Structure formats: C-alpha cells, structure tokens
Amino acid sequence: VEGEFDLGLAVSIGYFIPSRIINSFPLGMLNAHPSILPKYRGASPLQYTIMNCDTETGVSIIDLDTKEFDAGNIWHQRTLSIDPCRSFRDLEEQLAYVSAESLLEVIADFPRFKAQKQAQVGIASYAPKIQRSDAKISLDSMTRLDIFGRYQAISHQEKIYATLLDGKEVSFLNVLDPRETVVTGMSPTQFASLDGSCPPGSTFFERPTKIVWIKCLDGWLPVTSFRLPNKSAPFLAPAFHQAVRLVNFQPNFQDKQKITPRDRAILDLKVQRDRLKQYQKKVVVILGRETEIAKAHLAAGNKPLALLALKKKKYQEGLLESTSAQLLNLEQLVEQQVLHGLRQGNSVLTELQKEMSLDEVEKLMSDTAEAEISAMLSGKLTEEDEEDLEAELAQLQAELV
C-alpha cells in the first residue's frame, strides 16, 4: 500500500507494527487506545478498568511508537465517567463510539492536533493479555466487588473459578451484582450477622430465588449458574445444589424476623435507581447520533428532517441533565436508607415520568414517523430553544458548504 495513503489508523490490533510500515505513510500512523494513557498500556485496558472498579476511563489518540506498545505522543484525550464494574461488552461498545468520534475529530483538524501533541507524562501502568490464571478467584482474599468486577471484565474470555470450603473447584458462569441482590426472608442485619460465623468458601442455597450464596472476604456473593470440572453443561443453582450436595452451611435463625418496612423501602429505592439508569443509557445512545443524522439530512437537501433531529437532540440533552440530577438524588437516598427517602424517591420518579416515559424514549430511538415525533416534542421546547436550533442548523449548513 506504500504511496496509496497519507495516514494510517490502527485500532484493536494486537501486534507490534514495524517502523517500515509506519514510515510508509507520509503522515505516520495514529492509534485509538481505550484508556487515559499512560494508564493501562497493553492488550487489556478495558478488562483492567472493570477489574479495578474504576469510575473514570477514556480514549487516547496517539501516534505509533516504533519501539514500544502504546507509548506514542498523545494527540487527543477524552475522559468520561463510568459505572464501576460494568460489563466488558457495554464498556467496549461505549468506547468504540468515543474512539471513532475522537479519530474523526483529529483527522478533521489534523494540523492543530499535530502541533499540540505531547509526550505521555507520569508513571505507566500495564494491562497485559488476559490469561487463564487471571480467572482464579481467591475467596479468602477477594471482596464481593473484586470478584464481581473480575466476572464482568473477563467472563467473555475466561470463566472465573474458585475452590469452595469442601475442596470442590467450580466455575461461576453467572454472578449477580452483590450491591443489588439481597437474601429474601431475612433482614439485612440478620444476613450481615452470618459473616462472622462462616469462613470463606462456605455456601448456602436460597430456594425462593434459586441463588447459591458463596462466602468471600467481606460477605456473600450471589451466583446462579456453575460449571463443574469435566462437565460441559452448565448447572443452574438448584441442579448445582443437588449435584454437589451443598451442606457447608444453612442459615437457621431462632428469630424469625421478617423483612421490615425499612428493608423494603431500601429495595424499592434501588429498583427506582435502576429504572433511572435505563433512561440515561437510552438517552445517551440517541444523543450520540442526532447531530450526524442532521448532517446527513442536510447533505440530502432535507432541511425539515435535519431540524427535527436537532430538536430531538436538544430535548434529550435537557432530559439527560434532569435524569443525572434525579439519579444523584436517588443514590444519596439509597445510602441514607430511610423510609422518608422512599417517599422522596417516588416523587422523583413520578416527576420524571411526567417528562417522558420509557416508551417515548424508545419511540425517539426508532424510525417513528416525523409527524408523531413532532407531536411528541410539541410544547417541550421554548422559543429560545427554537432560536438556538435554527442557529445550529445554519452552522451545520455552513460546514457542509
């Protein structure tokens, strides 16, 4: 390909590119690396971000170094906040979009980014290729969040496994989020009291929810599917319970205290919090594409559809700002764990439902007819919003000329 292209791009390539190939491009080669370099150089930055329960990550656009992986000059970086311990596939999809957008941004203004590029500053950390040994779980030294993060990060590559108290080695195929899963039929206080009486590796089977609980360093890990050595088929929790005869521990309280109203209030708040997160994820998806859709309509000469795309974007930006504030409010209420918080949580969700339902969000994401979307947005944008949209549309038109 020598002489055919000015610039080379490298994304998700697990091989070191030799200098003769880099130098064959007059403008060199750029790489989109999914971390804030020099943090997590190497083949598995996404996995290490999740395993370490990081709350911030991003994308670095760098030029390719001829001597070392991921050590090139930084042309551009974008940082974003993330939920800790999210799944690999979710994070991969989000950063793929950010990477593509960042590369296009650099290419569109190549001289400026080239002039301001800088060497990486700080001590580098590394994210080497995931090995089978990374899947081994130590129940007596890892917390619930450590284990859940490991599961979320590498289960698409390697199934995590551990040795139970009775010496059985098992793989965990489906691990639930320990922050949001509770034992039914006992209060949080009762459940917490089990920690001191059971060593790591202890297990018990909860029949109503079909969950096997595994004791680790700081509490109990909920698992619903397993694989045994030399067995190809997975075992759901009830079958696993029968197959290995879980007799390490069965909770048996003299005090038959039921779940209190306070416990139910906390659980309801968590459910509401998760519904708000649904809103955020869906709205973020829409926001990322509306400007490009508007540009495409303008290029095709369809100004009304371009304006409609910008209207959707404007409204969604307001919706996202609203849900972010509401979600922060609910997160604080969950931490407070008070009945008063439940009433406030209900109020938060009710107000948000007045603004837009999940069904409406789905409509905005689909190919709903123009008239129906226009009617949906009618009255939700102010005159000032409309003026801003006309100005943005004019700017997009100018960029296309």
ABEGO torsion letter per residue (X at the ends): XBGABABBBBBGBABBBBAAAAAABAAEBBBBBBBBOABGBEABAAAAAAAAGBABBEBBBBBBBAABBGABBBABBBBBBBBBGBBAAAAAAAAAAAAAAAAAAAAABAAAAAAABBBBBEBBBBBBBBBAAAABBBAAABBAAAAAAAAAAAAAABBBBBBBAAGBBBBBABBBBAAABBBBGBBAAAAAAAAAABBBGBBBBBAAAGBBBBBBAAEBBBBABBBBBGBABBBBAAAAAAAAGBAABBBBBABABBBBAAAAAAAAAAAAAAAAAAAAAAAAAAAAAAAAAAAAAAAAGBAAAAAAAAAAAAAAAAAAAAAAAAAAAAAAAAAAGBAAAAAAAAAAAAAAAAABBAAAAAAAABBBBAAAAAAAABGABBAAAAAAAAAAAAAAAAAAX
